[in-house]
Amino acid sequence: MKRLLLLLVAVLPLAAAPPERPALSIPGSLLRCAPPSRPPAGGTQRQVAGYVVDLADAHADCQGKLCRVRGLVEGAR
């Protein structure tokens, strides 16, 4: 009888339901990146330089949003 009781005490916590995870809600604004500008067709060096700056801005926008999404996801674990 003692063995059965010990077995039940050891196995009972395994039968408990896993804890519920809270619903993860990521704002839509964090799921969309700024669109990069179109490259200038046959543009001057000044236009190409502006295009490169626009690409860097679009990358920074996405990188910042991805960091915030990562923080939300890792915080929910």
C-alpha positions in Angstrom: 0.0 0.0 0.0 2.9 2.3 0.8 4.4 1.7 -2.6 1.2 2.4 -4.3 0.9 5.7 -2.5 4.5 6.7 -3.3 3.8 5.8 -7.0 0.7 7.9 -7.1 2.5 10.9 -5.4 5.3 10.6 -8.0 3.0 10.3 -11.0 0.2 12.7 -10.0 2.1 15.9 -11.0 2.7 14.5 -14.5 -1.1 14.3 -15.1 -1.6 18.0 -14.4 -2.6 20.1 -17.4 0.2 22.2 -18.8 -0.1 25.9 -18.0 -1.9 28.0 -20.5 0.1 30.5 -22.5 -1.3 34.0 -22.9 -2.4 35.0 -26.4 0.4 36.8 -28.2 -0.7 39.9 -29.8 1.7 41.7 -32.1 0.6 45.1 -33.5 0.1 45.2 -37.2 2.4 48.2 -37.5 5.3 46.0 -36.4 4.6 43.4 -39.1 4.9 45.9 -42.0 8.2 47.4 -43.1 8.6 50.7 -45.0 8.8 49.9 -48.7 12.2 50.8 -50.2 12.3 53.4 -52.9 12.7 52.4 -56.5 16.3 52.7 -57.9 16.8 55.7 -60.2 16.9 54.6 -63.8 20.1 56.0 -65.3 20.4 58.4 -62.4 23.2 60.6 -61.4 25.6 59.7 -58.5 23.6 62.1 -56.3 20.4 60.2 -57.1 22.0 56.8 -56.5 23.5 58.1 -53.2 20.0 59.2 -52.1 18.7 55.8 -53.1 21.3 54.1 -50.9 20.3 56.3 -48.0 16.6 55.3 -48.6 17.6 51.6 -48.5 19.4 52.1 -45.3 16.4 53.8 -43.8 14.1 51.0 -44.9 16.5 48.5 -43.4 16.6 50.4 -40.1 12.8 50.5 -40.0 12.6 46.7 -40.4 15.4 46.0 -38.0 13.8 48.1 -35.3 10.4 46.5 -35.8 12.0 43.0 -35.7 13.8 43.8 -32.5 10.5 44.9 -30.9 8.7 41.8 -32.2 11.5 39.6 -30.8 11.1 41.3 -27.4 7.4 40.6 -27.4 7.9 37.0 -28.4 10.7 36.3 -25.9 8.8 38.1 -23.2 5.8 35.8 -23.7 7.8 32.6 -23.2 
